[in-house]
Amino acid sequence: MTYRPLLLMLLVGILSASCSTVLRSRLRLNRFDNPEALGKSHGEFFAQSSRTVKVAHVPNIDEDPPRLNAVAFENSNAWAAGWGHGLMERWDLQLSYPWFARTKFQILGHSRQAAKKNNFSLAVGVGGGLMESVADDIEFDEDSNRGEMDLTMVEASVMAGWRPWEPVLLSASAFAQDITGRGKLRTETKDKYTLKQHGGMMGYSAGLHFFFARVVLSGDYTRSDVHWSNGAKNDSYDSFAGRLAIRY
């Protein structure tokens, strides 16, 4: 018995894994939507886990501009941190990293500072963010090419909540997010191409929030349907995550 074929296969696999063939980006899935406004001049700092989807965008240079096919998805976990502040009693602003900004306006119910048992709240929100995706070596036609792309995300959501007890909030939301990718590809022969990608995400979420003085513990479930307009692979995801916030 000889081990040469096996060793050759392992070597080929290692070499193949050492170079990137796609542009990779990552979409965050969990929402942590809370319909209760923070209250004027009140706010919080938070850290949260989030289920994410890694998306592989493969250029097809048979078209001009090259079409990007989102062909591979991989689940993983990531962390995010941010800050929220009440600009007015019913109007909040939230910033987080990876870069995302959201604003929320509460239509019904009391804000978080005044909320009591049986408080029912309803709010609407809009937001947007930016995520960069870069690959140094996109290989096709036996050439090594450089590509880069930014994913811009714009979303809208509606949120509702109810407090069965004063320190406990149950929340639910529905959301829609538009995803636009713009970038460039430069080949080894100095040819330049414009890269474009378009997709979207729709879904709903449910949350459970516990209030302990200045500490808020939250759990989130989100159902997300991700689709791409170029006919690439679409999929749905169920994700759970947790969050810790410190109020001021």
ChimeraX commands (.cxc) that place a marker at each C-alpha (Angstrom):
marker #1 position 0.00,0.00,0.00 radius 0.5
marker #1 position 1.36,3.45,-0.89 radius 0.5
marker #1 position 0.57,6.73,0.81 radius 0.5
marker #1 position 1.72,8.91,-2.09 radius 0.5
marker #1 position -1.79,9.50,-3.57 radius 0.5
marker #1 position -3.10,10.45,-0.12 radius 0.5
marker #1 position -0.20,12.83,0.53 radius 0.5
marker #1 position -0.70,14.42,-2.90 radius 0.5
marker #1 position -4.40,15.02,-2.18 radius 0.5
marker #1 position -3.58,16.61,1.19 radius 0.5
marker #1 position -1.00,18.91,-0.44 radius 0.5
marker #1 position -3.45,20.02,-3.10 radius 0.5
marker #1 position -6.07,20.72,-0.45 radius 0.5
marker #1 position -3.66,22.83,1.62 radius 0.5
marker #1 position -2.58,24.87,-1.40 radius 0.5
marker #1 position -6.17,25.39,-2.49 radius 0.5
marker #1 position -7.18,26.61,0.97 radius 0.5
marker #1 position -4.27,29.07,1.11 radius 0.5
marker #1 position -5.71,31.40,-1.57 radius 0.5
marker #1 position -9.09,33.10,-1.60 radius 0.5
marker #1 position -11.32,32.71,-4.63 radius 0.5
marker #1 position -14.19,34.93,-3.54 radius 0.5
marker #1 position -15.20,38.13,-1.84 radius 0.5
marker #1 position -16.51,37.37,1.63 radius 0.5
marker #1 position -18.96,39.40,3.67 radius 0.5
marker #1 position -20.95,38.80,6.82 radius 0.5
marker #1 position -24.58,39.59,7.67 radius 0.5
marker #1 position -25.75,39.95,11.26 radius 0.5
marker #1 position -29.09,38.30,11.97 radius 0.5
marker #1 position -30.22,39.08,15.54 radius 0.5
marker #1 position -32.35,42.18,16.16 radius 0.5
marker #1 position -32.85,42.91,19.88 radius 0.5
marker #1 position -35.71,45.24,18.93 radius 0.5
marker #1 position -37.22,47.02,21.94 radius 0.5
marker #1 position -40.29,49.21,21.32 radius 0.5
marker #1 position -39.89,51.21,24.54 radius 0.5
marker #1 position -37.94,54.45,24.09 radius 0.5
marker #1 position -35.04,55.11,26.47 radius 0.5
marker #1 position -36.45,58.47,27.60 radius 0.5
marker #1 position -35.02,61.96,27.13 radius 0.5
marker #1 position -31.36,62.22,28.21 radius 0.5
marker #1 position -31.31,58.54,29.27 radius 0.5
marker #1 position -29.38,55.84,27.48 radius 0.5
marker #1 position -27.37,52.63,27.66 radius 0.5
marker #1 position -24.13,50.95,26.68 radius 0.5
marker #1 position -24.47,47.37,25.48 radius 0.5
marker #1 position -22.62,44.29,24.33 radius 0.5
marker #1 position -24.34,41.45,22.50 radius 0.5
marker #1 position -23.71,38.21,20.74 radius 0.5
marker #1 position -25.21,37.65,17.30 radius 0.5
marker #1 position -25.67,34.82,14.88 radius 0.5
marker #1 position -24.11,35.77,11.55 radius 0.5
marker #1 position -24.07,34.45,7.99 radius 0.5
marker #1 position -20.85,34.48,5.99 radius 0.5
marker #1 position -21.61,35.06,2.33 radius 0.5
marker #1 position -19.18,34.22,-0.49 radius 0.5
marker #1 position -19.56,36.45,-3.57 radius 0.5
marker #1 position -18.00,34.91,-6.69 radius 0.5
marker #1 position -17.32,37.21,-9.70 radius 0.5
marker #1 position -18.41,36.00,-13.13 radius 0.5
marker #1 position -16.26,37.99,-15.59 radius 0.5
marker #1 position -18.08,36.62,-18.62 radius 0.5
marker #1 position -20.42,39.56,-18.04 radius 0.5
marker #1 position -19.58,43.27,-17.99 radius 0.5
marker #1 position -19.92,44.36,-15.25 radius 0.5
marker #1 position -19.13,40.97,-13.67 radius 0.5
marker #1 position -22.14,39.48,-11.96 radius 0.5
marker #1 position -21.62,38.43,-8.35 radius 0.5
marker #1 position -23.14,35.10,-7.41 radius 0.5
marker #1 position -23.67,34.57,-3.67 radius 0.5
marker #1 position -22.97,30.86,-3.71 radius 0.5
marker #1 position -21.83,29.86,-0.22 radius 0.5
marker #1 position -23.28,30.47,3.21 radius 0.5
marker #1 position -21.77,29.59,6.57 radius 0.5
marker #1 position -23.22,30.16,10.05 radius 0.5
marker #1 position -21.01,31.60,12.77 radius 0.5
marker #1 position -21.16,33.77,15.88 radius 0.5
marker #1 position -19.91,37.32,16.42 radius 0.5
marker #1 position -19.96,40.08,19.02 radius 0.5
marker #1 position -21.17,43.65,18.70 radius 0.5
marker #1 position -21.10,46.64,21.04 radius 0.5
marker #1 position -22.79,50.01,20.98 radius 0.5
marker #1 position -24.52,52.94,22.61 radius 0.5
marker #1 position -28.10,54.19,22.64 radius 0.5
marker #1 position -29.42,57.56,23.79 radius 0.5
marker #1 position -32.82,59.20,24.13 radius 0.5
marker #1 position -32.89,62.40,22.08 radius 0.5
marker #1 position -36.46,63.04,23.21 radius 0.5
marker #1 position -38.88,61.17,25.46 radius 0.5
marker #1 position -40.07,58.97,22.56 radius 0.5
marker #1 position -37.16,59.30,20.12 radius 0.5
marker #1 position -33.94,57.23,20.36 radius 0.5
marker #1 position -30.67,57.03,18.47 radius 0.5
marker #1 position -28.44,53.94,18.50 radius 0.5
marker #1 position -24.91,53.42,17.15 radius 0.5
marker #1 position -23.09,50.10,17.10 radius 0.5
marker #1 position -19.99,48.40,15.74 radius 0.5
marker #1 position -19.77,46.75,13.21 radius 0.5
marker #1 position -21.00,50.07,11.83 radius 0.5
marker #1 position -24.76,50.44,12.04 radius 0.5
marker #1 position -27.00,53.36,13.01 radius 0.5
marker #1 position -30.68,53.15,13.93 radius 0.5
marker #1 position -33.32,55.58,15.08 radius 0.5
marker #1 position -36.63,54.68,16.69 radius 0.5
marker #1 position -39.84,56.59,17.46 radius 0.5
marker #1 position -42.33,55.25,20.00 radius 0.5
marker #1 position -45.95,55.76,18.94 radius 0.5
marker #1 position -47.86,54.21,21.86 radius 0.5
marker #1 position -47.15,53.49,25.52 radius 0.5
marker #1 position -44.79,54.89,28.14 radius 0.5
marker #1 position -41.04,55.10,27.67 radius 0.5
marker #1 position -38.75,52.75,29.59 radius 0.5
marker #1 position -38.28,55.19,32.49 radius 0.5
marker #1 position -42.03,55.42,33.17 radius 0.5
marker #1 position -43.15,51.94,32.08 radius 0.5
marker #1 position -45.21,49.95,34.62 radius 0.5
marker #1 position -47.00,46.60,34.63 radius 0.5
marker #1 position -49.27,46.09,31.57 radius 0.5
marker #1 position -47.58,48.85,29.59 radius 0.5
marker #1 position -48.20,48.25,25.88 radius 0.5
marker #1 position -45.76,49.91,23.48 radius 0.5
marker #1 position -45.57,50.33,19.72 radius 0.5
marker #1 position -42.70,51.88,17.75 radius 0.5
marker #1 position -41.26,52.23,14.26 radius 0.5
marker #1 position -37.61,52.39,13.31 radius 0.5
marker #1 position -35.25,52.95,10.39 radius 0.5
marker #1 position -31.53,52.32,10.11 radius 0.5
marker #1 position -28.55,51.66,7.92 radius 0.5
marker #1 position -25.02,50.35,8.01 radius 0.5
marker #1 position -21.87,49.57,6.08 radius 0.5
marker #1 position -19.77,46.42,5.91 radius 0.5
marker #1 position -16.59,46.08,3.88 radius 0.5
marker #1 position -15.63,42.86,2.08 radius 0.5
marker #1 position -12.12,42.48,0.65 radius 0.5
marker #1 position -10.19,39.63,-0.94 radius 0.5
marker #1 position -6.57,40.14,-2.03 radius 0.5
marker #1 position -6.41,37.13,-4.32 radius 0.5
marker #1 position -9.48,36.34,-6.40 radius 0.5
marker #1 position -8.26,33.66,-8.76 radius 0.5
marker #1 position -9.73,32.86,-12.16 radius 0.5
marker #1 position -8.26,32.37,-15.62 radius 0.5
marker #1 position -5.00,31.40,-13.83 radius 0.5
marker #1 position -4.53,35.06,-12.83 radius 0.5
marker #1 position -4.46,36.63,-9.39 radius 0.5
marker #1 position -6.81,39.60,-9.12 radius 0.5
marker #1 position -7.71,42.08,-6.41 radius 0.5
marker #1 position -11.32,42.79,-5.54 radius 0.5
marker #1 position -13.12,44.81,-2.93 radius 0.5
marker #1 position -16.74,45.65,-2.19 radius 0.5
marker #1 position -18.83,47.53,0.36 radius 0.5
marker #1 position -22.23,46.23,1.44 radius 0.5
marker #1 position -24.66,49.02,2.29 radius 0.5
marker #1 position -27.73,48.05,4.32 radius 0.5
marker #1 position -30.94,50.09,4.77 radius 0.5
marker #1 position -33.83,48.80,6.86 radius 0.5
marker #1 position -37.24,49.58,8.30 radius 0.5
marker #1 position -39.01,47.86,11.20 radius 0.5
marker #1 position -42.13,47.96,13.36 radius 0.5
marker #1 position -41.98,46.85,17.02 radius 0.5
marker #1 position -44.52,46.02,19.73 radius 0.5
marker #1 position -44.12,45.14,23.40 radius 0.5
marker #1 position -46.00,44.29,26.59 radius 0.5
marker #1 position -44.97,44.13,30.26 radius 0.5
marker #1 position -46.76,41.29,32.07 radius 0.5
marker #1 position -44.81,42.40,35.16 radius 0.5
marker #1 position -42.95,45.64,35.73 radius 0.5
marker #1 position -39.40,44.16,35.45 radius 0.5
marker #1 position -40.22,41.94,32.42 radius 0.5
marker #1 position -40.86,43.01,28.81 radius 0.5
marker #1 position -42.01,40.77,25.97 radius 0.5
marker #1 position -41.31,42.19,22.51 radius 0.5
marker #1 position -41.87,41.31,18.85 radius 0.5
marker #1 position -40.94,42.97,15.58 radius 0.5
marker #1 position -41.10,42.62,11.80 radius 0.5
marker #1 position -38.39,44.05,9.54 radius 0.5
marker #1 position -37.21,44.43,5.96 radius 0.5
marker #1 position -33.64,45.20,4.93 radius 0.5
marker #1 position -32.26,46.15,1.51 radius 0.5
marker #1 position -28.66,45.16,0.74 radius 0.5
marker #1 position -26.61,46.81,-2.01 radius 0.5
marker #1 position -23.04,45.83,-2.86 radius 0.5
marker #1 position -20.71,48.11,-4.84 radius 0.5
marker #1 position -17.04,47.53,-5.52 radius 0.5
marker #1 position -14.30,47.03,-8.06 radius 0.5
marker #1 position -12.15,44.30,-9.48 radius 0.5
marker #1 position -8.67,44.83,-10.95 radius 0.5
marker #1 position -7.11,41.97,-12.86 radius 0.5
marker #1 position -3.46,41.05,-13.15 radius 0.5
marker #1 position -3.55,42.42,-16.70 radius 0.5
marker #1 position -4.71,45.84,-15.34 radius 0.5
marker #1 position -8.29,45.47,-16.58 radius 0.5
marker #1 position -10.85,47.12,-14.30 radius 0.5
marker #1 position -14.42,46.02,-13.67 radius 0.5
marker #1 position -17.26,47.41,-11.59 radius 0.5
marker #1 position -18.80,44.93,-9.17 radius 0.5
marker #1 position -22.48,45.03,-8.23 radius 0.5
marker #1 position -24.58,42.93,-5.89 radius 0.5
marker #1 position -28.15,43.33,-4.63 radius 0.5
marker #1 position -30.12,41.40,-2.07 radius 0.5
marker #1 position -32.45,41.72,0.87 radius 0.5
marker #1 position -33.50,40.30,4.19 radius 0.5
marker #1 position -36.98,40.04,5.67 radius 0.5
marker #1 position -38.21,38.44,8.84 radius 0.5
marker #1 position -39.48,38.76,12.38 radius 0.5
marker #1 position -38.07,38.55,15.88 radius 0.5
marker #1 position -39.19,37.96,19.47 radius 0.5
marker #1 position -37.42,39.16,22.59 radius 0.5
marker #1 position -37.47,38.72,26.38 radius 0.5
marker #1 position -36.02,41.53,28.52 radius 0.5
marker #1 position -35.31,41.57,32.27 radius 0.5
marker #1 position -34.70,44.87,34.12 radius 0.5
marker #1 position -32.57,44.89,37.27 radius 0.5
marker #1 position -31.91,48.48,38.40 radius 0.5
marker #1 position -29.39,49.74,35.79 radius 0.5
marker #1 position -28.79,46.30,34.23 radius 0.5
marker #1 position -30.89,44.89,31.38 radius 0.5
marker #1 position -30.55,41.27,30.24 radius 0.5
marker #1 position -32.13,40.38,26.90 radius 0.5
marker #1 position -32.62,37.24,24.82 radius 0.5
marker #1 position -33.53,37.38,21.14 radius 0.5
marker #1 position -34.90,34.96,18.55 radius 0.5
marker #1 position -34.89,36.04,14.90 radius 0.5
marker #1 position -36.18,34.35,11.78 radius 0.5
marker #1 position -34.44,35.80,8.70 radius 0.5
marker #1 position -35.09,35.14,4.99 radius 0.5
marker #1 position -32.09,36.21,2.88 radius 0.5
marker #1 position -32.42,36.53,-0.90 radius 0.5
marker #1 position -30.33,37.82,-3.81 radius 0.5
marker #1 position -31.73,39.37,-6.99 radius 0.5
marker #1 position -29.21,37.67,-9.29 radius 0.5
marker #1 position -30.78,34.26,-8.71 radius 0.5
marker #1 position -28.02,33.13,-6.39 radius 0.5
marker #1 position -28.62,30.88,-3.42 radius 0.5
marker #1 position -31.34,32.06,-0.99 radius 0.5
marker #1 position -31.86,30.71,2.49 radius 0.5
marker #1 position -33.67,31.12,5.83 radius 0.5
marker #1 position -32.13,31.17,9.29 radius 0.5
marker #1 position -33.29,30.75,12.89 radius 0.5
marker #1 position -30.97,32.47,15.34 radius 0.5
marker #1 position -30.75,32.96,19.12 radius 0.5
marker #1 position -28.51,35.44,20.94 radius 0.5
marker #1 position -28.09,37.34,24.22 radius 0.5
marker #1 position -27.37,40.90,25.28 radius 0.5
marker #1 position -26.16,42.84,28.33 radius 0.5
marker #1 position -26.92,46.57,28.69 radius 0.5
marker #1 position -25.98,49.09,31.37 radius 0.5
marker #1 position -28.40,52.02,31.66 radius 0.5
marker #1 position -27.66,55.59,32.67 radius 0.5
marker link #1:1,2 radius 0.2
marker link #1:2,3 radius 0.2
marker link #1:3,4 radius 0.2
marker link #1:4,5 radius 0.2
marker link #1:5,6 radius 0.2
marker link #1:6,7 radius 0.2
marker link #1:7,8 radius 0.2
marker link #1:8,9 radius 0.2
marker link #1:9,10 radius 0.2
marker link #1:10,11 radius 0.2
marker link #1:11,12 radius 0.2
marker link #1:12,13 radius 0.2
marker link #1:13,14 radius 0.2
marker link #1:14,15 radius 0.2
marker link #1:15,16 radius 0.2
marker link #1:16,17 radius 0.2
marker link #1:17,18 radius 0.2
marker link #1:18,19 radius 0.2
marker link #1:19,20 radius 0.2
marker link #1:20,21 radius 0.2
marker link #1:21,22 radius 0.2
marker link #1:22,23 radius 0.2
marker link #1:23,24 radius 0.2
marker link #1:24,25 radius 0.2
marker link #1:25,26 radius 0.2
marker link #1:26,27 radius 0.2
marker link #1:27,28 radius 0.2
marker link #1:28,29 radius 0.2
marker link #1:29,30 radius 0.2
marker link #1:30,31 radius 0.2
marker link #1:31,32 radius 0.2
marker link #1:32,33 radius 0.2
marker link #1:33,34 radius 0.2
marker link #1:34,35 radius 0.2
marker link #1:35,36 radius 0.2
marker link #1:36,37 radius 0.2
marker link #1:37,38 radius 0.2
marker link #1:38,39 radius 0.2
marker link #1:39,40 radius 0.2
marker link #1:40,41 radius 0.2
marker link #1:41,42 radius 0.2
marker link #1:42,43 radius 0.2
marker link #1:43,44 radius 0.2
marker link #1:44,45 radius 0.2
marker link #1:45,46 radius 0.2
marker link #1:46,47 radius 0.2
marker link #1:47,48 radius 0.2
marker link #1:48,49 radius 0.2
marker link #1:49,50 radius 0.2
marker link #1:50,51 radius 0.2
marker link #1:51,52 radius 0.2
marker link #1:52,53 radius 0.2
marker link #1:53,54 radius 0.2
marker link #1:54,55 radius 0.2
marker link #1:55,56 radius 0.2
marker link #1:56,57 radius 0.2
marker link #1:57,58 radius 0.2
marker link #1:58,59 radius 0.2
marker link #1:59,60 radius 0.2
marker link #1:60,61 radius 0.2
marker link #1:61,62 radius 0.2
marker link #1:62,63 radius 0.2
marker link #1:63,64 radius 0.2
marker link #1:64,65 radius 0.2
marker link #1:65,66 radius 0.2
marker link #1:66,67 radius 0.2
marker link #1:67,68 radius 0.2
marker link #1:68,69 radius 0.2
marker link #1:69,70 radius 0.2
marker link #1:70,71 radius 0.2
marker link #1:71,72 radius 0.2
marker link #1:72,73 radius 0.2
marker link #1:73,74 radius 0.2
marker link #1:74,75 radius 0.2
marker link #1:75,76 radius 0.2
marker link #1:76,77 radius 0.2
marker link #1:77,78 radius 0.2
marker link #1:78,79 radius 0.2
marker link #1:79,80 radius 0.2
marker link #1:80,81 radius 0.2
marker link #1:81,82 radius 0.2
marker link #1:82,83 radius 0.2
marker link #1:83,84 radius 0.2
marker link #1:84,85 radius 0.2
marker link #1:85,86 radius 0.2
marker link #1:86,87 radius 0.2
marker link #1:87,88 radius 0.2
marker link #1:88,89 radius 0.2
marker link #1:89,90 radius 0.2
marker link #1:90,91 radius 0.2
marker link #1:91,92 radius 0.2
marker link #1:92,93 radius 0.2
marker link #1:93,94 radius 0.2
marker link #1:94,95 radius 0.2
marker link #1:95,96 radius 0.2
marker link #1:96,97 radius 0.2
marker link #1:97,98 radius 0.2
marker link #1:98,99 radius 0.2
marker link #1:99,100 radius 0.2
marker link #1:100,101 radius 0.2
marker link #1:101,102 radius 0.2
marker link #1:102,103 radius 0.2
marker link #1:103,104 radius 0.2
marker link #1:104,105 radius 0.2
marker link #1:105,106 radius 0.2
marker link #1:106,107 radius 0.2
marker link #1:107,108 radius 0.2
marker link #1:108,109 radius 0.2
marker link #1:109,110 radius 0.2
marker link #1:110,111 radius 0.2
marker link #1:111,112 radius 0.2
marker link #1:112,113 radius 0.2
marker link #1:113,114 radius 0.2
marker link #1:114,115 radius 0.2
marker link #1:115,116 radius 0.2
marker link #1:116,117 radius 0.2
marker link #1:117,118 radius 0.2
marker link #1:118,119 radius 0.2
marker link #1:119,120 radius 0.2
marker link #1:120,121 radius 0.2
marker link #1:121,122 radius 0.2
marker link #1:122,123 radius 0.2
marker link #1:123,124 radius 0.2
marker link #1:124,125 radius 0.2
marker link #1:125,126 radius 0.2
marker link #1:126,127 radius 0.2
marker link #1:127,128 radius 0.2
marker link #1:128,129 radius 0.2
marker link #1:129,130 radius 0.2
marker link #1:130,131 radius 0.2
marker link #1:131,132 radius 0.2
marker link #1:132,133 radius 0.2
marker link #1:133,134 radius 0.2
marker link #1:134,135 radius 0.2
marker link #1:135,136 radius 0.2
marker link #1:136,137 radius 0.2
marker link #1:137,138 radius 0.2
marker link #1:138,139 radius 0.2
marker link #1:139,140 radius 0.2
marker link #1:140,141 radius 0.2
marker link #1:141,142 radius 0.2
marker link #1:142,143 radius 0.2
marker link #1:143,144 radius 0.2
marker link #1:144,145 radius 0.2
marker link #1:145,146 radius 0.2
marker link #1:146,147 radius 0.2
marker link #1:147,148 radius 0.2
marker link #1:148,149 radius 0.2
marker link #1:149,150 radius 0.2
marker link #1:150,151 radius 0.2
marker link #1:151,152 radius 0.2
marker link #1:152,153 radius 0.2
marker link #1:153,154 radius 0.2
marker link #1:154,155 radius 0.2
marker link #1:155,156 radius 0.2
marker link #1:156,157 radius 0.2
marker link #1:157,158 radius 0.2
marker link #1:158,159 radius 0.2
marker link #1:159,160 radius 0.2
marker link #1:160,161 radius 0.2
marker link #1:161,162 radius 0.2
marker link #1:162,163 radius 0.2
marker link #1:163,164 radius 0.2
marker link #1:164,165 radius 0.2
marker link #1:165,166 radius 0.2
marker link #1:166,167 radius 0.2
marker link #1:167,168 radius 0.2
marker link #1:168,169 radius 0.2
marker link #1:169,170 radius 0.2
marker link #1:170,171 radius 0.2
marker link #1:171,172 radius 0.2
marker link #1:172,173 radius 0.2
marker link #1:173,174 radius 0.2
marker link #1:174,175 radius 0.2
marker link #1:175,176 radius 0.2
marker link #1:176,177 radius 0.2
marker link #1:177,178 radius 0.2
marker link #1:178,179 radius 0.2
marker link #1:179,180 radius 0.2
marker link #1:180,181 radius 0.2
marker link #1:181,182 radius 0.2
marker link #1:182,183 radius 0.2
marker link #1:183,184 radius 0.2
marker link #1:184,185 radius 0.2
marker link #1:185,186 radius 0.2
marker link #1:186,187 radius 0.2
marker link #1:187,188 radius 0.2
marker link #1:188,189 radius 0.2
marker link #1:189,190 radius 0.2
marker link #1:190,191 radius 0.2
marker link #1:191,192 radius 0.2
marker link #1:192,193 radius 0.2
marker link #1:193,194 radius 0.2
marker link #1:194,195 radius 0.2
marker link #1:195,196 radius 0.2
marker link #1:196,197 radius 0.2
marker link #1:197,198 radius 0.2
marker link #1:198,199 radius 0.2
marker link #1:199,200 radius 0.2
marker link #1:200,201 radius 0.2
marker link #1:201,202 radius 0.2
marker link #1:202,203 radius 0.2
marker link #1:203,204 radius 0.2
marker link #1:204,205 radius 0.2
marker link #1:205,206 radius 0.2
marker link #1:206,207 radius 0.2
marker link #1:207,208 radius 0.2
marker link #1:208,209 radius 0.2
marker link #1:209,210 radius 0.2
marker link #1:210,211 radius 0.2
marker link #1:211,212 radius 0.2
marker link #1:212,213 radius 0.2
marker link #1:213,214 radius 0.2
marker link #1:214,215 radius 0.2
marker link #1:215,216 radius 0.2
marker link #1:216,217 radius 0.2
marker link #1:217,218 radius 0.2
marker link #1:218,219 radius 0.2
marker link #1:219,220 radius 0.2
marker link #1:220,221 radius 0.2
marker link #1:221,222 radius 0.2
marker link #1:222,223 radius 0.2
marker link #1:223,224 radius 0.2
marker link #1:224,225 radius 0.2
marker link #1:225,226 radius 0.2
marker link #1:226,227 radius 0.2
marker link #1:227,228 radius 0.2
marker link #1:228,229 radius 0.2
marker link #1:229,230 radius 0.2
marker link #1:230,231 radius 0.2
marker link #1:231,232 radius 0.2
marker link #1:232,233 radius 0.2
marker link #1:233,234 radius 0.2
marker link #1:234,235 radius 0.2
marker link #1:235,236 radius 0.2
marker link #1:236,237 radius 0.2
marker link #1:237,238 radius 0.2
marker link #1:238,239 radius 0.2
marker link #1:239,240 radius 0.2
marker link #1:240,241 radius 0.2
marker link #1:241,242 radius 0.2
marker link #1:242,243 radius 0.2
marker link #1:243,244 radius 0.2
marker link #1:244,245 radius 0.2
marker link #1:245,246 radius 0.2
marker link #1:246,247 radius 0.2
marker link #1:247,248 radius 0.2
view
